[in-house]
Amino acid sequence: MVLIVEDDQVQNDVLANFLQHDGIETKSAYSLAEAQNIFDDRVKLVVLDLGLPDGSGLDFLKMIREKSRIPVIVLTAQNDEFTQLNAFGLEADEFIDKPFSPLVMTKRIKAWLKRIYPENSIVKLKDFWVDFFNYRVTNILGEEIILTSTEFKILRILFHNKDRVVTREALIESVWGSEYRYDIRILDSHIKNLRKKLVSEIIITVKGVGYRISM
């Protein structure tokens, strides 16, 4: 999902429509507060205006970088050198001046998503189709299986390591952080729920080590 943070509703809606036409899910925020409320693990890229009605987009960029390394494209009329230096100092990935072409911006965003999320295509796991980018799982009948964001994280990590076993400690650290590395119980309920929802033996336990995924 692409989060568009832009207080000009026309510009926000136009870019959202271009992206949706190309099959990219979007969410729109028209203020700093809205952006903060929407931002979660589903967001894979942010288009960020800096001149928001309730604060600076740089404050939101700082918040993002405290949590995530997702691409952030700054899109603004504030194109002076000082503002650009501040944005890149907070690790913005691109800085684009207004006015902009929504068609070119859509191509730019798709290039970023393809580069950062190569698993964007849907993959088949046993009797299920998993779309990691849009957070959707469907069975062979086309019925959607609802997973939580944490369950998707676990499934994604196992898929990325499909040729090897992922230790329980490494899985916990990747999902919850290093402070939970040895809290084994935190993982058990999520693995149990995943197995119930996916039915098939997609997640294999390697006794005394961890888990691997079965394709």
N, C-alpha and C positions, 0 to 999 in steps of 0.2 A: 504494500500500500504506500502511495505517495501522499505526503501531507503538504498541502499548499497553504502557506501562511501569508496572506495578502489581504489588506483591509479594503482594497478597491474591489467591490463585488464583481464588477464586469470583468476585470482582468483575471480574477480568481476563477470565475465561472468559465470563461473562454478557455483557459489553460486546462481546467478540469475536464471540459468537454472533449478537447483534443486528445488528452490522455485516455479517457474512457473509451473513445472511439477506437483507440489502438489496443484496447483490452486491458488497460492498467487501472486498477482500483485506486480511487482517490478519496481523501477527506479534506474538507476546506475549513480553515480557521481564519477569522477576520480580526482577531485581536491576540495579544500575548496570553491573556487568561484562557481563551479558547484553545490555543495551541498547547498550552501546558496541560489542559484537561484531556485533550485527545491523544497526546503522545504516549505510546506504549510499544510493546514488542512487535506489533503488527506493522509499524511504520518502517519502511525500508529506505526511504529517501525523503529529504525535506527541501522544498523550495521556499526560501525565507526572505520576505521583505523586511527591511530594517525599520522603516518609519511606521510603527503601529500606534493606534490611538491610545493605548494604555502603557506604552513603554517601548524600549528599543529591542529590535530583533536580536541584537547582540547578546542581550540577557538570556534569551531563549537558546541561542547557539551555545553559550557557556553551560547552560543546564544540560543540553544534549551531550556535550563532550564529557560531562561528569558521569554519564551513563552509557554512552554508545559511540561507536566509530562509524555510524552510517553516513553516507554522502550527504552533504548539505550544500545546496546551491544558493548563494545569496543573490537576490534579484532586487535591485533598488535604483532609485534616482540619486541616492547619496553616493556619488562616484568619486569624491575627492580622495586624495592619497591617504590622508589620515584615517578615513573610514575603512578604506581597503586594507591598510596595514593592521587595523584593529580586528577586522574580520579574519584575515589570514593568521593573525596572532592567536585567534581562538580556533584555528584549524578548520576554517571554511574550505571547501574543496574547489569551489568556483565562485567568481564574482562577476555578475553580468549586469550591464547597465540597462535601464529602461530608456526608451521603449524597446520592446523585444518582439521577436516573431514567435508566436505560439507553436507554429509548425517546426521551426528549428529547435525550440526548447524541448518539444516532445521527442525529437530525434536524439537530442543530447541526453535527456533523462533515460531513454531506452538504452542508450549506449552505456550509461553508468550502471543501470540495473543488470545488463547482460554481463558486464565486466565483474561486478561485485557479487552477483548472485547467479552463477552459471547453472544452478539447479532449477532455474526458473521454469523449465519445462516440467510437465507432469511425469511422474515416475510410477511404475507399477510395483507394488509389494504384495506378493501372493494374489489374493482376490480383491485387492483394493488399489485405487488410483489416488496418489498423493500429490497435491499441488502445494509445494512448500512456499511459493511466493504469495499465493492468495489464501493460504491457511485453510485448505479444503481437502477433505477426504471423502471419496465416494466408493461404494461397493459395486459389484458387477451389475447390479440392477439400477445403478444410477442414484441410489439413495445416499444422502449425505450423512456422514458420521461426524458428530460434533466432538472436537477435541479442544482442551484448554490450551492456552498459549504455552504453558509449561510442558504439557504432553507433546506439543509440536516441537519444542526445543529438544526434548529427549529423542524424539524420532529423527529429527534432523541430524543430531550429533551421531547417532548410530548409523544413519545412512551415509554420512560423510566418511565414516570409518568402516564401511561395509566389508572390507577385506580383512578386518582384524577385530579382536576383542577389545572393548572399552572397559577399563576397570571401573568399579563402582565409585571409587574415590575421584577419578578423573571426570566421570559423568556428573557427579554432584558438584564438583568445583566449577565445571563449565556452565551448569544451569543456575546454581545458587551462589557461587562465590567460594573463595578459598576458606573463609571462616567456617563453612559448613562441611569441609572436606571429609571429616571423619564421622559425620552424623548420618550413619547409614540408613536409619529409619526414615529420614526425610524422602528417600527415593522409593521405598517399598510400595507405598500406596499409589504412586503415580504409575509405576510399572504394572501393578495389579489392574488399575483402571484401563490402561492402554490395552492390556491383553483381553479384558472383557469387551472393550469397544471394537477391537480389530478381529476378535474371535480366532483367526488363524494364528498359528505359531510363528508370528513375525519376529518376536523378540525372544531370543534363545539365551537361557542362563548357562554360563560357563562356571560351574561350581567352584567357589573359592577365588574367583577372579573378577568376573563382571558379566557383561552382556555383549551379544553381537546380533546383527540383524540378518534375517533370512529372507532372501529375495524370492 
